Amino acid sequence: PNLVVTRTFSKIHSLAGLRVGYAVAHRDLITELQKTREPFNVNALSQAAALAVLKEKEATRARAAHNRLWLEDLARELTGLGLGITPSQTNFILVRCPGNADALTRKLLARGVIVRPMNAFGLGDGAIRISVGLPEENRRCIGALREILA
């Protein structure tokens, strides 16, 4: 009764800006969660978009396949650069980098690559999260890391 499974529509359904998702849990736990929910927390446009993408099963399968392939490719490339990674079943990879994650994040941002430093999550000073992107974004990320770490 204390398990909550959450799902987001951000990546797999390409609705990141709409902030749509859901939770599945025991009825008693959902009742408690409902007490903290803001009224009208998801607007009508976001709800309509979420319902529409649920019907697009083939597009969802294609995005999932893309994410799996690029996740494997990113993992291989990052390991080849000498970076430690945490195996992932998600749309991002946790990367252990040499030195300060904030400094690496700034250097990547200067090259047009956005990653998330993970030091605020208790993972130490040298961890960043790299999300799977479009093929050209993934290549730019690897190229920028190659340049910075050379």
N, C-alpha and C positions, 0 to 999 in steps of 0.2 A: 504493500500500500504506500510505500515511500519512494517509489520510482516515478520519475517524470521523463518522458521522451519528447524532445522538442525537434521541430523541423522548421527550416527557414526556406523561403522562396527566393532568397537572394541569388545564389549561384546557379543552381540546377534549373531554375525557371527564369533566370535573367531579370529578376525584379528587385535588385539590391536597393535601389532608391526608394522603393515603396514600403520597405520594412514590414513585410508580411510573413507570418509564420503561424505555427500552432503547437499546442502541447497535448499529449495524451497521458493520462494518469488515472488513478483510482478516483472514483466519484467524490469521495470525501476530501481528497487532496485538491481536486479541481475547485470544489466549493470554497476551500480556504484561499486558493490562488485568486479566485474571482473577487474576493474582498479587497485585494490590492490593485486590481485592474482599473485603469482610468476609464470613465465612460466615453463612448465613441472613440475608442483608441485606434480603430482602423477606419479610414475614410471610405466612402462609397466607391471611388475610383480604384483604390487598392483592392477592395473586395472583388470588384468586377474583373480586374486583371488577374487576380488569383484564381477565380473560377474559370476564366478563359484558358489560362495556361494548363490547368489540370486536364483539359481535353486534348492537349497537344502531346500525346504520349510518344509519338515518333521523334519529335523534336527534343523531348526530354531524354529519350534513350541516346540520341546522337550527342547531346551535351555531356551526358554521363560517360559515354565512350571516349569523347574528346578529353575530358578531365582525367580519366584513368591513364590514357596514353601519355598525356603531357605530364602527369604526376610522375610516372615511371621515368620519362625522359629527364625531367628536372632533377629527380633524385640521382640518376646516373651522372648527369653533368655536375651537380653540386659535389657529389662524392669524388668525381674526377678532379675537382678543384681543391681537394683536400679538406673540404668542409664536412663536419659531422652532421648527420641528419637523423631525425626520429622517424621511423617508418609510419606511414600515414594511410588511412582509408578515407580521408576527407579531401577537400579541394585545396588544401594548403600543406606546406611542409615546414616543420620546425627545424631551423638550421642553427647549428652551433658555429659561431664565427670567431676568428681570432680577435682579441681586443674588445673594444667597446661597441656594443650594438648601436648606440645612438650615433656614434661617429660614422659607422658603416651606413646607417640609414641616411644620414645627411649626404654622404658621398654618392649613394645610389640616387637619391632625390635630385641631386645636381645633374645626373645623367638621365633624368626622366623616368626613374623606376621608383615606385612606391612600395615599401615593405613596412612591416610593423615590428618595432622593437618589443621584446617580450619581458624586459626587466621588471615592469610594473606587475607582472603576473607571478613573481617569485621564481622565475626561471634563471636567475643570474644575469650578469651584465653582458654576456656574449651570445644571446639568443635572439633570432629574428624569425618572423613568420613570412613566408613567401607564398602568395596565393597563385593558383593556376590561372593563367590568363589566356588571351588569344595567342596564336602561334608567334606572331611578331612581337608581342609583349614578353613572352617567355624567352625568346631569342635575345631581346634587348637586355633583359635581366641577366642572363648568363654572360653576355658580352660585357656588360658593365662590371659584373663581379670579376670576370677574368682580368679586365683592365685594372681594377682597383687592387686586386690581390697579387698582381704581377710584381 
